[in-house]
Amino acid sequence: MSAESEAVSEAPEGAAPAPLPNLQSRTDTVVDGIKGMITSGSLRAGSRLPVEKDLALELGVSRSSLREGVRALASMGVLETRQGDGTYVTSLDPSLLLAPMSFLVDLQDVSDMSHVQAVRRVLETEAAGRAAITIGDEALDEAESILASVDPLTTTGSPPSYDAFIEADIAFHRVVSHAAGNPALEALIEALSSRTLRARTWRAITEQGVLAVTHGEHRAILHSLRLHDPEGARLRMGTHLLAVQDFMHEHPGSPPVG
């Protein structure tokens, strides 16, 4: 039975039917109520929600409205329903909670990608500065291994493998953002970075010599990280990503679909 039909059936006999409730407002009541339970500590990461009947009564909503709210929170990564076992609060990891942002970013018009890249540049510049302070030998070695794997692509006369280069580009930036030690910052960067991949690939293909230039910029960033120089890392990362942003601004709508 829907929330609207429940409201009508609950009206006293002979009385005018109560106004139909706004289902969205009831859903918001559920979302806000469960969020309040999490922020107050009555529900924690991994906690099982009370049974449906009790939780609906506590929140003052119908069971159908409760289910709508639970579905909304599940789509946000806050709750997960386990078949036959109930509904639980997730780990609330930032990478999980911020994952829907990548979907929203994907909906942006391709001509607006330079704006997405501008935000990415701000975030990754800060991540590079933080990483320079906290990065350890293991992460430095991983970054070196990634860059070394594509050294031949920038020094030989053979046709470059753009896919291999872009994969290394992605991996290098992920090492840096992870080394910053801020899961929320890392998740935001990941959400924004994926949307700029096609333009970055298009730049690699169309701009002569850009692979060698980009590789040199990566090497310069890594050098600052080895020196634990936050300002140098910020400067080099910002300069590196500004070049991509300028390309997107100068080539709105590219690359073409397909």
PAVOTI-438798 format. One record per residue (C-alpha): residue in three letters; y, z, x. Coordinates in steps of 0.5 Angstrom, whole numbers, padded with zeros to 4 digits. Each point is the difference from the previous one (the first is absolute). Layout:
residues N
{code: Ala	Y: Y	Z: Z	X: X};
...
***
This chain:
residues 258
{code: Met	Y: 0000	Z: 0000	X: 0000};
{code: Ser	Y: 0007	Z: -0002	X: 0003};
{code: Ala	Y: 0006	Z: 0005	X: 0001};
{code: Glu	Y: 0003	Z: -0003	X: -0006};
{code: Ser	Y: -0005	Z: 0000	X: -0005};
{code: Glu	Y: -0001	Z: 0008	X: 0002};
{code: Ala	Y: 0007	Z: 0001	X: -0001};
{code: Val	Y: -0001	Z: -0003	X: -0007};
{code: Ser	Y: -0006	Z: 0003	X: -0002};
{code: Glu	Y: 0003	Z: 0007	X: 0002};
{code: Ala	Y: 0005	Z: 0000	X: -0005};
{code: Pro	Y: 0000	Z: 0004	X: -0006};
{code: Glu	Y: -0003	Z: -0003	X: -0007};
{code: Gly	Y: 0005	Z: -0002	X: -0004};
{code: Ala	Y: 0006	Z: 0000	X: 0006};
{code: Ala	Y: 0003	Z: -0006	X: 0003};
{code: Pro	Y: -0004	Z: -0002	X: 0006};
{code: Ala	Y: 0003	Z: 0003	X: 0006};
{code: Pro	Y: 0004	Z: -0005	X: 0005};
{code: Leu	Y: -0005	Z: -0004	X: 0004};
{code: Pro	Y: 0001	Z: 0003	X: 0007};
{code: Asn	Y: 0002	Z: -0004	X: 0006};
{code: Leu	Y: -0006	Z: -0001	X: 0004};
{code: Gln	Y: 0003	Z: -0001	X: 0007};
{code: Ser	Y: 0004	Z: 0007	X: -0001};
{code: Arg	Y: -0007	Z: 0003	X: -0001};
{code: Thr	Y: -0003	Z: -0003	X: 0006};
{code: Asp	Y: 0006	Z: 0002	X: 0004};
{code: Thr	Y: -0001	Z: 0007	X: -0003};
{code: Val	Y: -0007	Z: 0000	X: 0003};
{code: Val	Y: 0002	Z: -0003	X: 0007};
{code: Asp	Y: 0006	Z: 0005	X: 0000};
{code: Gly	Y: -0005	Z: 0006	X: -0002};
{code: Ile	Y: -0005	Z: -0002	X: 0005};
{code: Lys	Y: 0005	Z: -0001	X: 0006};
{code: Gly	Y: 0003	Z: 0007	X: -0002};
{code: Met	Y: -0007	Z: 0003	X: 0001};
{code: Ile	Y: -0001	Z: -0003	X: 0007};
{code: Thr	Y: 0007	Z: 0001	X: 0002};
{code: Ser	Y: -0001	Z: 0008	X: -0002};
{code: Gly	Y: -0007	Z: 0000	X: 0003};
{code: Ser	Y: -0004	Z: 0001	X: -0006};
{code: Leu	Y: -0003	Z: -0006	X: 0002};
{code: Arg	Y: -0002	Z: -0002	X: 0007};
{code: Ala	Y: -0002	Z: -0006	X: 0004};
{code: Gly	Y: -0008	Z: -0001	X: -0003};
{code: Ser	Y: 0001	Z: 0005	X: -0006};
{code: Arg	Y: -0003	Z: -0002	X: -0006};
{code: Leu	Y: 0004	Z: -0001	X: -0006};
{code: Pro	Y: -0001	Z: 0005	X: -0006};
{code: Val	Y: -0005	Z: -0003	X: -0006};
{code: Glu	Y: 0004	Z: -0005	X: -0004};
{code: Lys	Y: 0001	Z: 0004	X: -0006};
{code: Asp	Y: 0003	Z: 0006	X: 0004};
{code: Leu	Y: 0004	Z: -0004	X: 0004};
{code: Ala	Y: 0003	Z: -0004	X: -0006};
{code: Leu	Y: 0001	Z: 0007	X: -0004};
{code: Glu	Y: 0004	Z: 0003	X: 0006};
{code: Leu	Y: 0004	Z: -0006	X: 0001};
{code: Gly	Y: 0001	Z: -0001	X: -0008};
{code: Val	Y: -0002	Z: -0007	X: 0000};
{code: Ser	Y: -0006	Z: -0004	X: -0004};
{code: Arg	Y: -0006	Z: -0001	X: 0004};
{code: Ser	Y: 0002	Z: -0008	X: 0000};
{code: Ser	Y: 0006	Z: 0001	X: 0003};
{code: Leu	Y: -0003	Z: 0005	X: 0005};
{code: Arg	Y: -0005	Z: -0006	X: 0002};
{code: Glu	Y: 0006	Z: -0005	X: 0000};
{code: Gly	Y: 0004	Z: 0005	X: 0005};
{code: Val	Y: -0006	Z: 0001	X: 0004};
{code: Arg	Y: -0001	Z: -0008	X: 0001};
{code: Ala	Y: 0007	Z: 0000	X: 0002};
{code: Leu	Y: -0001	Z: 0005	X: 0006};
{code: Ala	Y: -0007	Z: -0003	X: 0002};
{code: Ser	Y: 0004	Z: -0007	X: 0001};
{code: Met	Y: 0005	Z: 0004	X: 0004};
{code: Gly	Y: -0005	Z: 0003	X: 0004};
{code: Val	Y: 0001	Z: 0007	X: -0002};
{code: Leu	Y: -0007	Z: 0001	X: -0004};
{code: Glu	Y: -0007	Z: -0003	X: 0000};
{code: Thr	Y: -0005	Z: 0000	X: -0005};
{code: Arg	Y: -0007	Z: 0001	X: 0002};
{code: Gln	Y: -0005	Z: -0002	X: -0005};
{code: Gly	Y: -0004	Z: 0005	X: -0004};
{code: Asp	Y: 0004	Z: 0005	X: 0005};
{code: Gly	Y: 0007	Z: 0001	X: -0003};
{code: Thr	Y: 0007	Z: -0002	X: 0003};
{code: Tyr	Y: 0002	Z: 0003	X: 0007};
{code: Val	Y: 0007	Z: 0000	X: 0004};
{code: Thr	Y: -0001	Z: -0005	X: 0006};
{code: Ser	Y: 0001	Z: 0002	X: 0007};
{code: Leu	Y: 0008	Z: -0002	X: -0001};
{code: Asp	Y: 0000	Z: -0003	X: 0006};
{code: Pro	Y: 0007	Z: -0004	X: 0001};
{code: Ser	Y: -0004	Z: -0006	X: 0002};
{code: Leu	Y: -0004	Z: 0000	X: -0007};
{code: Leu	Y: 0007	Z: 0002	X: -0004};
{code: Leu	Y: 0004	Z: -0005	X: 0003};
{code: Ala	Y: -0005	Z: -0006	X: -0001};
{code: Pro	Y: 0003	Z: -0002	X: -0006};
{code: Met	Y: 0006	Z: -0002	X: 0003};
{code: Ser	Y: -0003	Z: -0006	X: 0004};
{code: Phe	Y: -0001	Z: -0002	X: -0007};
{code: Leu	Y: 0007	Z: 0000	X: -0002};
{code: Val	Y: 0002	Z: -0003	X: 0007};
{code: Asp	Y: -0004	Z: -0006	X: -0002};
{code: Leu	Y: 0003	Z: -0001	X: -0006};
{code: Gln	Y: 0007	Z: -0001	X: 0004};
{code: Asp	Y: 0002	Z: -0007	X: 0000};
{code: Val	Y: -0001	Z: -0004	X: 0006};
{code: Ser	Y: 0007	Z: -0001	X: 0001};
{code: Asp	Y: 0001	Z: 0007	X: 0001};
{code: Met	Y: -0005	Z: 0002	X: 0005};
{code: Ser	Y: 0006	Z: 0000	X: 0005};
{code: His	Y: 0002	Z: 0007	X: -0004};
{code: Val	Y: -0007	Z: 0002	X: 0001};
{code: Gln	Y: 0000	Z: -0001	X: 0007};
{code: Ala	Y: 0007	Z: 0004	X: 0001};
{code: Val	Y: -0003	Z: 0006	X: -0003};
{code: Arg	Y: -0007	Z: -0001	X: 0004};
{code: Arg	Y: 0005	Z: -0001	X: 0007};
{code: Val	Y: 0003	Z: 0007	X: -0002};
{code: Leu	Y: -0006	Z: 0004	X: -0001};
{code: Glu	Y: -0004	Z: -0003	X: 0006};
{code: Thr	Y: 0006	Z: 0001	X: 0005};
{code: Glu	Y: -0001	Z: 0007	X: -0002};
{code: Ala	Y: -0007	Z: 0000	X: 0000};
{code: Ala	Y: 0000	Z: -0003	X: 0007};
{code: Gly	Y: 0005	Z: 0006	X: 0003};
{code: Arg	Y: -0004	Z: 0005	X: -0003};
{code: Ala	Y: -0006	Z: -0003	X: 0003};
{code: Ala	Y: 0003	Z: 0000	X: 0007};
{code: Ile	Y: 0000	Z: 0008	X: -0001};
{code: Thr	Y: -0007	Z: 0001	X: -0002};
{code: Ile	Y: -0004	Z: -0006	X: 0002};
{code: Gly	Y: -0006	Z: 0002	X: 0004};
{code: Asp	Y: -0004	Z: -0004	X: 0005};
{code: Glu	Y: -0006	Z: -0002	X: -0005};
{code: Ala	Y: 0005	Z: -0003	X: -0004};
{code: Leu	Y: 0004	Z: -0003	X: 0006};
{code: Asp	Y: -0007	Z: -0003	X: 0002};
{code: Glu	Y: -0001	Z: -0003	X: -0006};
{code: Ala	Y: 0007	Z: -0003	X: -0001};
{code: Glu	Y: -0001	Z: -0003	X: 0007};
{code: Ser	Y: -0007	Z: -0003	X: -0002};
{code: Ile	Y: 0003	Z: -0003	X: -0006};
{code: Leu	Y: 0005	Z: -0004	X: 0004};
{code: Ala	Y: -0005	Z: -0002	X: 0006};
{code: Ser	Y: -0004	Z: -0003	X: -0005};
{code: Val	Y: 0005	Z: -0005	X: -0002};
{code: Asp	Y: 0003	Z: -0001	X: 0007};
{code: Pro	Y: -0004	Z: -0007	X: 0001};
{code: Leu	Y: 0004	Z: -0002	X: -0006};
{code: Thr	Y: 0006	Z: 0000	X: 0003};
{code: Thr	Y: -0001	Z: -0002	X: 0007};
{code: Thr	Y: -0005	Z: -0006	X: -0001};
{code: Gly	Y: 0002	Z: -0007	X: -0002};
{code: Ser	Y: -0006	Z: 0000	X: -0005};
{code: Pro	Y: 0002	Z: 0000	X: -0008};
{code: Pro	Y: 0001	Z: 0007	X: -0002};
{code: Ser	Y: -0004	Z: 0003	X: -0005};
{code: Tyr	Y: 0006	Z: 0003	X: -0005};
{code: Asp	Y: -0005	Z: 0004	X: -0004};
{code: Ala	Y: -0003	Z: 0004	X: 0006};
{code: Phe	Y: 0008	Z: 0001	X: 0003};
{code: Ile	Y: 0002	Z: 0002	X: -0007};
{code: Glu	Y: -0006	Z: 0005	X: -0001};
{code: Ala	Y: 0002	Z: 0003	X: 0007};
{code: Asp	Y: 0007	Z: 0001	X: -0002};
{code: Ile	Y: -0002	Z: 0004	X: -0006};
{code: Ala	Y: -0005	Z: 0004	X: 0004};
{code: Phe	Y: 0005	Z: 0002	X: 0005};
{code: His	Y: 0006	Z: 0002	X: -0005};
{code: Arg	Y: -0006	Z: 0004	X: -0004};
{code: Val	Y: -0001	Z: 0004	X: 0007};
{code: Val	Y: 0007	Z: 0001	X: 0000};
{code: Ser	Y: 0001	Z: 0002	X: -0007};
{code: His	Y: -0006	Z: 0005	X: 0000};
{code: Ala	Y: 0003	Z: 0003	X: 0007};
{code: Ala	Y: 0006	Z: 0002	X: -0003};
{code: Gly	Y: -0004	Z: 0006	X: -0004};
{code: Asn	Y: 0003	Z: -0001	X: -0007};
{code: Pro	Y: -0005	Z: -0002	X: -0005};
{code: Ala	Y: 0006	Z: -0002	X: -0005};
{code: Leu	Y: 0003	Z: -0004	X: 0005};
{code: Glu	Y: -0006	Z: -0004	X: 0002};
{code: Ala	Y: -0002	Z: -0001	X: -0007};
{code: Leu	Y: 0007	Z: -0003	X: -0002};
{code: Ile	Y: 0000	Z: -0005	X: 0006};
{code: Glu	Y: -0007	Z: -0002	X: -0002};
{code: Ala	Y: 0002	Z: -0002	X: -0007};
{code: Leu	Y: 0006	Z: -0004	X: 0002};
{code: Ser	Y: -0003	Z: -0003	X: 0006};
{code: Ser	Y: -0006	Z: -0004	X: -0003};
{code: Arg	Y: 0006	Z: -0003	X: -0005};
{code: Thr	Y: 0003	Z: -0003	X: 0007};
{code: Leu	Y: -0007	Z: -0003	X: 0003};
{code: Arg	Y: 0001	Z: -0007	X: -0003};
{code: Ala	Y: 0007	Z: -0001	X: 0003};
{code: Arg	Y: -0002	Z: 0003	X: 0006};
{code: Thr	Y: -0005	Z: -0005	X: 0001};
{code: Trp	Y: 0004	Z: -0006	X: -0002};
{code: Arg	Y: 0005	Z: 0002	X: 0005};
{code: Ala	Y: -0005	Z: 0000	X: 0005};
{code: Ile	Y: -0002	Z: -0007	X: -0002};
{code: Thr	Y: 0006	Z: -0003	X: 0000};
{code: Glu	Y: 0005	Z: 0003	X: 0005};
{code: Gln	Y: -0002	Z: -0002	X: 0007};
{code: Gly	Y: -0002	Z: 0005	X: 0005};
{code: Val	Y: 0001	Z: 0006	X: -0005};
{code: Leu	Y: -0007	Z: 0002	X: 0002};
{code: Ala	Y: 0002	Z: 0002	X: 0007};
{code: Val	Y: 0006	Z: 0003	X: -0002};
{code: Thr	Y: -0003	Z: 0004	X: -0005};
{code: His	Y: -0005	Z: 0002	X: 0005};
{code: Gly	Y: 0005	Z: 0002	X: 0005};
{code: Glu	Y: 0004	Z: 0004	X: -0005};
{code: His	Y: -0007	Z: 0004	X: -0002};
{code: Arg	Y: -0001	Z: 0001	X: 0008};
{code: Ala	Y: 0007	Z: 0003	X: 0000};
{code: Ile	Y: -0001	Z: 0005	X: -0006};
{code: Leu	Y: -0007	Z: 0002	X: 0004};
{code: His	Y: 0004	Z: 0001	X: 0006};
{code: Ser	Y: 0005	Z: 0005	X: -0003};
{code: Leu	Y: -0006	Z: 0003	X: -0004};
{code: Arg	Y: -0003	Z: 0002	X: 0007};
{code: Leu	Y: 0006	Z: 0002	X: 0003};
{code: His	Y: 0001	Z: 0005	X: -0007};
{code: Asp	Y: 0007	Z: -0003	X: 0000};
{code: Pro	Y: 0002	Z: 0001	X: -0008};
{code: Glu	Y: 0006	Z: -0004	X: 0001};
{code: Gly	Y: -0002	Z: -0006	X: 0004};
{code: Ala	Y: -0006	Z: 0000	X: -0005};
{code: Arg	Y: 0005	Z: 0000	X: -0006};
{code: Leu	Y: 0004	Z: -0006	X: 0003};
{code: Arg	Y: -0006	Z: -0004	X: 0002};
{code: Met	Y: -0003	Z: 0000	X: -0007};
{code: Gly	Y: 0006	Z: -0001	X: -0004};
{code: Thr	Y: 0002	Z: -0006	X: 0004};
{code: His	Y: -0007	Z: -0003	X: 0000};
{code: Leu	Y: 0000	Z: 0001	X: -0008};
{code: Leu	Y: 0007	Z: -0002	X: -0001};
{code: Ala	Y: -0002	Z: -0007	X: 0003};
{code: Val	Y: -0005	Z: -0001	X: -0006};
{code: Gln	Y: 0005	Z: 0003	X: -0005};
{code: Asp	Y: 0005	Z: -0006	X: 0003};
{code: Phe	Y: -0006	Z: -0005	X: -0001};
{code: Met	Y: -0001	Z: 0002	X: -0007};
{code: His	Y: 0007	Z: 0000	X: -0002};
{code: Glu	Y: 0001	Z: -0007	X: 0003};
{code: His	Y: -0006	Z: -0003	X: -0003};
{code: Pro	Y: 0000	Z: 0003	X: -0008};
{code: Gly	Y: -0006	Z: -0002	X: -0004};
{code: Ser	Y: -0004	Z: -0002	X: 0006};
{code: Pro	Y: -0006	Z: 0000	X: 0002};
{code: Pro	Y: -0002	Z: -0005	X: -0006};
{code: Val	Y: -0006	Z: 0002	X: -0004};
{code: Gly	Y: -0006	Z: -0002	X: 0003};
***
